[in-house]
Each structure stands twice: as C-alpha cells, then as structure tokens.
Amino acid sequence: MTEEERRIASLRAELSDRAAENREIRREILRALRYIENGDIGSAQTLLHRLSLSVDEK
C-alpha cells in the first residue's frame, strides 16, 4: 500500500467515524424534539446539555 493509499484509507475511516457521530447527534436532537412535543422541556434541556458536553469533548 502506497502512502497515498494509506492516506485515502485514513480519510475514509475518519469520514465514516464522523458520519456515525453525526447520525447519533441527529438521533439525540430528534429525541429532544419529541420531549418538547410532549411538553417535557426539562428532559429536553437535560438531553441537549449532555449532548453539547459530549460534542465539546470531541
């Protein structure tokens, strides 16, 4: 495997990881929206706060 092929493989792996993270973030946001729709603003705030902390870590 050439250096260029290794770099491409590395970038593909990073892209895959980021796509998975984005899917998880979208799921959590939709979950928070369901809480809001059900009138549970406190749970939505807690969930979004935890989500913001986890995103800040990355």
Secondary structure, DSSP 8 states (H G I E B T S, - for coil): --HHHHHHHHHHHHHHHHHHHHHHHHHHHHHHHHHHHTT-HHHHHHHHHHHHHHHHH-
